[in-house]
């Protein structure tokens, strides 16, 4: 062990000892437990009061002056598991309930929605060059393995890759791989999805022998989707698509708008969607979805030949907390905050923070802990982001995402409730528990006011606090799993 490692070890051990022996340790532990063991809590200082609006009487007052640390800890709320496992679990649970409500009903959505035609669809990216892949024990790409490309590398691969092989997703020949096309596809993936949602409505109307407006008078398309990164650094979308009546989930669609019509309309809608990149001396790309299209029915009976509602909701929720780091890149921005990666504050003024590089001060792309494939995609984002024809794509601020700048999870308005509804309900439940604990009357907006003044004082944990917070997170997670298993029993 090096002297630096010994120093770091002694530092966190000393800080952990200080924390446990501090007089306010019990209160700190209760605050961290309340936020589920958040890895990067926000520190707030201030006060709040519950006041009787009629008399001005202060029913309850709280101030952080009485806290041992002088501040209150609030969860960071980050959805990514690589940033905060605790808050990502909350986000994952919320996404599960959101998706499940649109499939089975509940939380304000009628249970009859489970009888509506529904399909689980996976839309993929096209190929921009052969990559190493895992094929259930078969050889990677045995065809043409004896041929070589113009760069002198084999066209195929005769190896059998294990699921955790680092070569999976990496191009067989990086020089043949169309990195420019891959980055531009990634940057336009959101536009492709939007055009697909329009095309599926148009195709349903066409197959029903109606205009799109006429079809909307009989049925409505609702959806929810999540993006997942593949090993090759490109995303694909998993989506739930549902047919409702014109009034939404509370109304069934007509008998002729059945599951067969839905599944028949999806393939032609996918194949007709295109997006053309802006004019450039590099060329123009006509971007489409990939050839791999998976459509599966969502059924009430989990033993039938299809997917159960719970399985679909769990699958989508799992990927709602993952980012691009699963494809070998990093989970934070590379661009300078002051100039957003442009390198200039104005046409005549060079950014003083990054000195014109557009990178965060002290950052070196060659030193990033990423795969070679991810590094080339990041550099392609950086190169294309400096060209005026691609400036609107903002590729440099999204280089760490390999060019993808869309929403990881989204839904149509009528699919189910919103994440905000779940968060508000959780906040109201916790507030009701607090009022009951302090012996306060039920909150009434007409007679009771909640006044507060807060200021930001910091974020995160000390080394010793981080270790204890992770321990608390595991305990909270275990308790939640036991409670969920008991509820399902």
Order of alpha helices (4+ residues) and beta strands (2+ residues): alpha-alpha-beta-beta-beta-alpha-beta-alpha-alpha-alpha-beta-beta-alpha-beta-beta-beta-beta-alpha-beta-beta-alpha-beta-alpha-beta-alpha
